[in-house]
Every structure is written in structure tokens, then in C-alpha cells.
Amino acid sequence: MAYVTIRDIAHKAGVSIAAVSQILHGKGRFSDETRELVLNTVREMGYVPDQRARAMRSAQTKTIGLLVPDLRNPYFADLVSSMEDELYARGYSTLIGTSAETVERQDAFIGNLLGQRIDGAIVVPQGVNSPGVQSLIARELPLVFVDRLVSGVDSVPFVVSDPYPGIREAVSELVRLGHRHIGFVSHSSLGSFNVNEREAAFRSAVAQEAQLGQGAAVVVDCDSTYVSRKAGLDHLLKAGVTAIMCAYSPDMITMIGLLHDRGIDIGGEMSVISFDDIAVFRLLTPQIAIISQQAEDMGRQGVDMLLDMIADEDRSRGESRYVPTSFVQRGSVGAPLRRVP
């Protein structure tokens, strides 16, 4: 028997369906023997209440939709884990989907979410105001953006990181160590406002350093292909950079492999810094310095904001929040082997 129903319980116990329903909900007047018989039958048959039917009788389903770009990316896996743990602790279950960094997949999952009875959604969006995003907004479903926002969509509260503090700290430390030509790997093909903002923060941080002259910032733009990343590294090496910062952690993972293939010593001949405090960066030798977005904190704040909206019958918009990034120094950053004057 695939699914046990209260009808099955009633038949096995020899009582009415109404009696089973009332006993399961602690209602009705029944003898202790009848209650014990029904409850024992429930345990023996492995009955699990139908959450869909329960939702139809309740104003809430205690279910939240979570949408992230890619669960294979350790950063997003950590972000989802923090949100799912927090929601579980607050009595909520989750429906989790991925967009594979495409608007089409994002909107398809949103369509599936809208076919479910969910109480709200937390979305790491693609960077455009898509039909799927608009359909979520039109339903007036409690909705929060986390990690990324959509430019021009002002009606949805968000929790995102502020890249400026962490990047300023990182650039200042590189300059203090003697680096004078610093590379930056951007990733505009993601269409992410937040990832693109990191390039602006990097250029701003370099411009504020009096010891860095014209051409100190060398920026390349790559996509998610090996060929693009290899071409980006070739350009940086030809430009004579002694340090590389990546806006997107998957780019840094490939860059590390390419540097090893070329026999370039990380932390000596080339200092490297990446966004996102993912586990692999702590397992490598040397450990990779990072600009931390405080992913777990962002996830918890996103959950808090969404549940506050759900609890507010007026559905008032939550106040958006910026979580400051911070630079975490590790062995992948050191003085250049030849100090540039």
C-alpha cells in the first residue's frame, strides 16, 4: 500500500472515518480503549497526515520556496543550508530549486512554486525583471531577495552584501605588502547587479590608494568556460600583475588550477583573493584569502525578514539590509617576490 489514509485506518480498526479524524486531532468523546486502538493502528500502518489537505483547512502551509542559482556552487549550498536550518528551527519546511544561472530556469521554477500552496519565497534572482519575478510580485506573496537584487525592482526587500568594505581592506593589505599592479576578474555574463558592483568597488578602492598609479588596476571579464578563464589569466600575466582578485568563486577555482599548471607559486609569485568563504578554499595549501559575504548571517536575516512579513497581516514591505563584507587574510596573500618601487 503506497499511501495509508484515514479510511484505511478506520477499516483496520473497525471504527468510522470521523472517529479516526477526531481522535487524531484530540477531539470527541471516546473510550480509552478506542483511542488506544486507533493510535496503535496509526503507528502500525505508518500513517502520515496529508499536508495538502491540512493546508486547505489552514491559513498557512508552513512551507517556504527557496530558489538559488546553483547548488553545486559551495557558496550557494552554504547559503541554502543556513536558510533551511533556520526555517526548520522555526517550524517551516522548504521547496528548493535552482535556476542554473538562467532566467528561463528561474521563471520555470517560480511557475512551479506558484502552483503550490506556499507561505512565501526567498529568491537569489537573476539580474533582470523577468515575467517570473513579476508574477511573484503580482501575487503579493511574501518575497525576499537574498545575496542579489534586481535593478529597478523596488517593491521587494532584500538582504545583500556590501562589497566595498571587504575590497577596500583587501586592496589596502596588498598595497601595504608591496603590490602595485593588481588584477581583477569580473563576470558580467551572470547578469548580476551585485557581482558587477564588485568591479566598481575594486576600481574605487584602487583609486583611493595614493601609492597606486595609472594602470595599477587590470580588469578582465570572463564567463564560466575554461577557455574564457584561461584567456583572462593570460591577459593578467602579460600585464605583470602580482595579485589577482576574483568576484565569483568558481572563477577563482579554475584560476588556481591554471596557476598550478604554469608552476606559479600561489602566495609568493602570485597572491590571490576570492569572494566567498567556501570550504575548498580552507582545504587548499596555502589556504585562499577571501572576502567574506557572511553568507550564514545573510541567510538568517533573509528568513527573519520573510517570516516577519508572513506574520504581518498588512504585508508591509520589510526594510532592506546590507551586510558588510570583510577581508580574511590567509596564506595565499604575501609580499611579491620582487617588490615594485
N, C-alpha and C positions, 0 to 999 in steps of 0.2 A: 504494500500500500504506500503510494508516494507521499500523500499528504493526509494526515489524520484530522478529521473535522469533529465539531461537537456532535454532529449527527452520529458519527462512528462511536464516540464516547457514550452517547445516550443508548445506542443499540447494545453495546457490550455490557453496560452497567444495568440495563433494564429499566431506565428511567426516561423521562421526557427530555426533549431538547431544551425546553425552557428551564427545567430543573438544573441541567448541566450549566447553562449560561448564568443562572443566578448564583449557583454555588461558586463558580469561577470568579464571580465579581463580589463575593461575600455578602450576597443578598438572600432574601427569602427565609422562610421558616422550614427547616428540615432537621430530621433527627441526626444525632452524631454519627450513627451507623451509615445513613445515606450519604452524608458529606464525606465520610472516610472512604466509602465505596467509590464515589465519583472521583475523588482526588487520587486514590490509588490507581484507578483505571487511567486517569490522565497521565500519571507517571509511567505506568506500564506500556502504554501505547505511544509515548513520546510526543504528546500533543504540544504544538506551538501555536500561540494565538496568531490569527491573521492580522498583520499590522495594517493592511489596506482597509479592512473592514473597521478596525479600530479608529483609523484616521477619519473615516467618513462620519463617525459619531463624535469626533473631537474637533476643536478649532485648530489644533496643531498636530503635526505628524511627528515632531521631534526628529526631523531629517533635514540635513543641510547638503546642498550641492557644492562640490569643490572642483574647480577647473584650473589646471596648471598647464604650462606648455609641454613639459617633457619629464616624466618620472624617471627616465634614465639619467637625467642630469642630477647629480647628487645634491646640488643646492635645492632644487625643487622638491626632491624626495624628503630632504630635511624640513623644508617649509611645510609640506603636506603633513608630515609626521607630527610636527608641533601643533598644527591646527586640529588634526584628527584626535590627538591625545586630549587637547583642551576641550573639544566638543564632547568626547566620550565622558570626561570627568563631569561635564555639565548635563549629562543625560541625553545627548544627541547622537544619532548615527549619521553616516555620511554616504553620499554617492559621489565617487571620484572619477573624473575623466581627464583626458589630455588633448591638447589642440595640435600637438606635433609642430608647433610654431607656424600654423597656417590658420587663416581666417575661416576657411571652409570647414575644417575640422572643429574649430571653436564653435561656429554657429550651429553645426550639426549636433554637438553635444548639448548646447543650450536648448535646441529644439527638443531633445530627449528629456532634459530637465523639466521643461515646461509641460511635458506630458505626465510628469509625476506630481504627487502632492507633497511639495517640499515647503518648508517654512522660510527659506531664504537661501542665498548663494554667496559664496566667496570666489572671486574670479581673478586670476592673473591674466589680464587681457592681452590680445594682440593690439597693435598701436593705432587701430582705426575704429571709427564709429560705425560698426558693421550692423547689418539688419538683425543679427542675433542679439547684440548688445541692446539695440533699440527695443527689441521685443521684450527683453527682461525689464527694461525701464518702463515700458508701456503697461506691463502687468502690475506695476507698483509693488513688486516683490522686494522685500528687504534684500539689499545688494550692497556688497563692499568690494572694492578693488584692493588687492594686496600686491606689493612689490612693483607693480606697474600701474599707470593710469592711462586713460585715453584722452589725448589732447582735444579740447573742445567739448568734452562731456563734463559739465559742472554739477550735474544733479546727483552724481554717485560719490559718496565719501570714499576716501582711500587711506591706506597706510603704506607709505613708501619710504625708501631710504633717501637721505640727503647725501649725495656723493662728495660734496665739497670738503667737509672736514677731514675725511679719511684720505682723500687725494692730496690735500694740502700737506698733511702730516707726512705722507709718503714722499712727495717731491722734496720737501724740506730736508728729510733724512738723506735722500740721495745726494742732494747738493752738499750737505754737511760732509758726506763721505768723499766728495770729490768728483762726482759725476757731472758732466757738462753737456752731454748730448743724450737725451732720454727719449726712448721710443714709446709710442702708444698704439695699441691695436684696437681699433673700433670695429663695430659690427652693425652697420646701418641696415643691412638686409633683413634684420629681425623686425624692423619697423617699430621698435620700442622707444617711446619717448624717454624712458628712464635710462636705457643703455646709451642712447645718443647724448643725454645730458652729461654722461661721464666724460665724454670727449671735451665738452665745453668746460667742465670743471678742471680737467687736466690743463687745457690751454690757459685758463685763468691762473692756476697755481704756478705754472712756469713763468707767466708774465709778471707775477709778484716777486719772483726771486731775482734780486739785484745782480747776483753773480752769474746769471744765465744770460747770454747774449742772443743775437739774432740767429735763428736756426737751431736753437737748443732743443726745441720740441719737434720730433719727427713722427708724424702720424700716418699710419696706413689703415686702410679699410679692407676687411676680408669678409668672406661668407663662411659657411660651415663645411666647405670642401677642403680636402688636403692640399689640392693644387693652389687654392687661393691663400691658404695659410703659409705655404712654403714660399710663394711669391712675396708675401708680406714680410717674412723673415729675411729673405734675400735683400729686399729694399732697405730694411733697417740696418743690416750688417754693412751694406755698401755705404750707408750714411754715417757709419762709425759710432753708432750708439753703444753705450756701455751698460745700459739698463733698459728693460722692457716692462711695460705695464699693460695688462690685458683687461678690457672692460667686461669680457664674457669668459667665464672659467673654462668652457670646452676649448676655446681658442688657446688658452694657456697650456692645457694638457697636450695638445698637438705641438705647440712651440717647444715644450720641454723635450719631447721626443726628437724633434728636429735638431735642437741644440746638442743633444747627446750624440746623435748620428754624425754631427760635424766635429765631435770631440771638443766642444766648447764647454769649459768648466763653469757650472752654474754657481753663483756666489763669489766667483773670482773673476774670470774673464767677462762674465755677463751676470748682472743682477736681474732678478725677475720678481714681479709682484702681480698678483691677480686679485680680482674681485672674488668674493665668496669663500667662506671658511668651510670647504668640503674636506671629507676625511682623507682622500688621497693625497692632498697637499701636506698633511701631517705625517703621512707614512713614507714619503719620499726622502731621500738623502741627497742634499740637505732639504730640510723642511721648507716649504714655499711660503714666503711672506704674503700676507693677504690684506685686503681692505674689507673688513667685516661689515656686512649689512645688518647684523643682529637678526638673522632670519627667524629664530625661535621667538624673539620678542615681537617682531612684526606679525608673526602668525597669531600669537596670543592676543595682541592688540586688535587684530582684524576680527577674531572671534568675539572679543568683548564688544566691539562696536556693533557687529551684526546682531548679537543677542540683545543688546540694548535697544536696537531698532525693532526687533521682534516683540520685545516686551512693551514697547511704546505703541499704544493703540493709534496714536495720531501719525505714526510712521514718520516722525520728524527726521530730517537728514542728520546723520552723525557728523561730528567735527573731524575733518581730515587731519592726519598726523604725519609728520616727517620724523623718521628715526635717524639720528646722526650716525654716519659711518665712522669707523676708527681703523687706524693702521696698526697691524700686528707685525712687528719685526721678527724675522726668522733667519735661518742660515742662508737662504737664497739671496740675501742682500748683504753686500760688503763693499769695501773700497775698491775702485777699479785697480787693476794690476799696475796700470801706468796712470798716475794722477795727471789730469789735464789742467794746465795752468788757467 
